[in-house]
């Protein structure tokens, strides 16, 4: 099978498994797609790492997902959702300072995001930063 066809099939399977909450299989397929090491657009690579990071969040692999979101952010630093997901994982890991930076960055992109504002306020309060 052509590598690009195989890649698309693996990505499709991973998305389908993610939607069905079959996270172990979703992770298996996305890893296989990434390991094909195809020359892809930055947007497509970002999508892969964002999906893998989200799968890992659902599997409570918060520490592991940070690297995926770091990679995705390096490819698309203006994507607010990436800061939300990494900030969420950092909160779970009790890295309040790191999480606060991500939620503040998210607020720069989306100043009216009420959830991000509330979380940022909570993190500031818990760190003693008024």
C-alpha positions as CSV (number, residue, x, y, z in Angstrom):
1,X,0.0,0.0,0.0
2,X,1.2,3.5,-0.8
3,X,2.5,5.2,2.3
4,X,0.3,8.2,1.9
5,X,-2.8,6.0,1.6
6,X,-1.7,4.1,4.7
7,X,-1.2,7.3,6.6
8,X,-4.7,8.6,5.7
9,X,-6.1,5.2,6.7
10,X,-4.3,5.2,10.1
11,X,-5.4,8.8,10.8
12,X,-9.0,8.0,9.9
13,X,-8.9,4.9,12.2
14,X,-7.3,7.0,15.0
15,X,-10.0,9.7,14.8
16,X,-12.7,7.1,14.7
17,X,-11.3,5.3,17.8
18,X,-11.0,8.6,19.6
19,X,-14.6,9.5,18.9
20,X,-15.6,6.0,20.2
21,X,-13.4,6.6,23.3
22,X,-11.2,3.6,22.3
23,X,-8.1,5.5,23.3
24,X,-5.6,2.7,23.4
25,X,-6.4,1.9,19.7
26,X,-6.5,5.6,18.8
27,X,-3.0,6.0,20.3
28,X,-1.8,2.9,18.5
29,X,-3.0,4.2,15.1
30,X,-1.7,7.8,15.5
31,X,1.7,6.5,16.6
32,X,1.8,4.3,13.5
33,X,0.9,7.3,11.3
34,X,3.6,9.5,13.0
35,X,6.2,6.8,12.7
36,X,5.7,6.6,8.9
37,X,7.7,9.8,9.0
38,X,6.2,11.3,5.8
39,X,7.0,14.7,4.5
40,X,3.8,16.6,5.5
41,X,2.7,20.2,5.8
42,X,3.3,21.8,9.2
43,X,-0.5,22.0,9.6
44,X,-0.9,18.3,9.1
45,X,2.0,17.5,11.5
46,X,0.5,19.9,14.1
47,X,-2.9,18.1,13.7
48,X,-1.1,14.7,14.4
49,X,0.5,15.9,17.6
50,X,-2.6,17.7,18.8
51,X,-4.6,14.6,18.3
52,X,-2.0,12.4,20.1
53,X,-1.8,14.9,22.9
54,X,-5.6,14.8,23.3
55,X,-5.6,11.0,23.3
56,X,-3.0,11.0,26.0
57,X,-5.0,13.5,28.1
58,X,-8.0,11.1,27.9
59,X,-5.7,8.3,29.0
60,X,-4.5,10.4,32.0
61,X,-1.0,10.5,30.5
62,X,-0.7,14.2,31.2
63,X,3.1,14.3,31.5
64,X,3.5,12.5,28.1
65,X,1.0,14.8,26.4
66,X,3.1,17.9,27.2
67,X,5.7,17.0,24.5
68,X,3.0,16.5,21.9
69,X,1.5,20.0,22.6
70,X,5.0,21.5,22.7
71,X,5.6,20.1,19.2
72,X,2.2,21.3,18.0
73,X,2.8,24.8,19.4
74,X,6.2,25.0,17.8
75,X,4.5,24.4,14.5
76,X,1.4,26.6,15.1
77,X,2.1,29.1,17.9
78,X,-1.0,31.1,17.3
79,X,-3.4,28.2,17.8
80,X,-5.3,29.0,21.1
81,X,-6.6,25.5,21.6
82,X,-3.1,24.1,22.0
83,X,-2.4,26.5,24.9
84,X,-5.7,25.4,26.5
85,X,-4.9,21.7,26.3
86,X,-1.3,22.1,27.5
87,X,-2.4,24.4,30.2
88,X,-5.0,21.8,31.3
89,X,-2.4,19.1,31.5
90,X,0.0,21.4,33.4
91,X,-2.9,22.1,35.9
92,X,-3.4,18.4,36.4
93,X,0.4,18.0,37.0
94,X,0.2,20.9,39.5
95,X,2.5,23.1,37.5
96,X,0.4,26.2,38.2
97,X,2.9,28.7,36.9
98,X,3.2,26.9,33.6
99,X,-0.5,26.5,33.4
100,X,-1.0,30.2,34.1
101,X,1.4,31.2,31.3
102,X,-0.6,29.0,28.9
103,X,-4.0,30.3,30.0
104,X,-2.7,33.9,29.8
105,X,-1.4,33.2,26.3
106,X,-4.9,31.8,25.4
107,X,-6.5,35.0,26.7
108,X,-4.1,37.1,24.4
109,X,-5.7,35.2,21.5
110,X,-9.2,35.1,22.9
111,X,-9.7,38.0,25.3
112,X,-13.4,37.1,25.9
113,X,-12.8,33.4,26.7
114,X,-14.6,33.3,30.0
115,X,-13.3,29.8,30.9
116,X,-9.7,30.8,30.4
117,X,-10.2,34.0,32.4
118,X,-11.7,32.1,35.3
119,X,-9.0,29.5,35.2
120,X,-6.3,32.2,35.0
121,X,-7.9,34.0,38.0
122,X,-8.0,30.8,40.0
123,X,-4.3,30.0,39.2
124,X,-3.2,33.6,40.1
125,X,-5.1,33.3,43.4
126,X,-3.6,29.9,44.2
127,X,-0.1,31.2,43.5
128,X,-0.8,34.3,45.6
129,X,-0.5,36.6,42.5
130,X,-3.3,39.2,42.8
